Amino acid sequence: MPNHRMNRTIAGYHMLMILSAVDFRIGAEEDAVIRHYLVTEFPFHVNLDREMEIISNLRPDEWQAHFTKAMDDFYDDATEAERHNLLRFALRLTRADNVVTKEENKFLNLLFEAWKPEEA
């Protein structure tokens, strides 16, 4: 797990990728939500190979700690509106396949409990 600090956009990408992986099924619908996040957050093409390598080298028992670090890094850089926007992406992602698993719900709850949005 990297010890470097992630910027807001990269931290959001890491959170969404982990959220999409926790049920061990990444469908086309979830992939489309992540792609939409990338287009929204990165107005230019960015090579995410390094980030994908970091994420794919995580073991499932490391996901929560990495997710929490990304959550904290995102929070430090983000406005309230940006946090609400990421929460909307996270909700859209978990609902994309019309099934919210226990694992996905656990990670969503981590986000909502830590950020305590009044509305998302």
N, C-alpha and C positions, 0 to 999 in steps of 0.2 A: 504494500500500500504506500502510495507516495506521501511524503511529508511536506511537499511543496504546497503553497497556498494556491487554490484555484480561483480564477476570476469568476464573476457572476455567471457568465454565459457557459463556461466550461463546467462549472459546478452544477448548473441546471441540466446540462447534457448528461453528466454522470448520474444525477439523481433519476432522470427519466430512463436511462439505460438500465440501471439497477431495478427500478420499478417494473420495467418491462420483462426483466429476467427472473424475478422472484418466483413466478409460477412455472418456470422452466418451459414456457411456450411463448415465442415471439411471433405473432401473426402479422399479416400484411397490414391490418388495420392499425396495430400498435406502431409498426414501422412508419406508417403514413403520418401519425401524430408527431413522432420524433422528427421526421423530415420537415414537417410544418414548423416545429419549434426552431430547427436549424435555419430554415429560410427566414423566419421572423427575426431571429437573434443575430444571425450572421448574414449581413446584406451582401457579402462577397464569399466566394468559395474558400473554405478553410479545410486543410488537411487534418482530419481527425484520427489518423492512423495511430499516433502516439497515445491519444486518449483511449481509443478502442483497445489498444494493447494493455494499458493499465487496467481497464475495466475487465477485460477477458482473463487477465491473470489473477483476478480475485477469486478466492474460494468462496462458496456460499456462506461459510461461517464468518467471512470477513465483510460481507455485503453491508450489514447494518452499521458497522463502525465507519466504513467508507461513506455510506449514505449520510450518516450524521455529520461527518467532517464536511462533506459537500454542502449539506444543509446550512451549516454554520458559516462556511465561506460565502455562500450565496447571500445569506442574511446580512453579512457584514457589508457587502457591496450594493445591495439592492434597496430600492425605495419600496414603500408599502405597495404601490401599484405594481411594481415588478414582481413582488412576492405573490400578490393576488393572481397575476398573470401566470406564473409558474404553477400555482395551485390549480388553476383552471386546466392547464396542460396535463398535470398529473391526474386530475379527475377524468379528463377526456381519454387519456392513455389507459387507465385501468378499466374504463367502460367500453373501450374500443371493440373488444371481442364479446361484449354483452355478458361477461362473467367477471365479477370482482371476487377474486380468491381470498382466502384467509390471509395468505402471505401479502398480497397487494394491499389489503385493508390494514394490515399491521404497519406497513411502511407509510401509507397515507396518514394513518393516525399519528405516527411520529412527526410528520410535517405539520399537521393541524395543531397538535399539542404544543409543539415548539414555537410555532409562529402565531398561534391563537388569532386567526383572522376573524374579523367581525362578519365579513362576508367574503365569499370566494367565487 
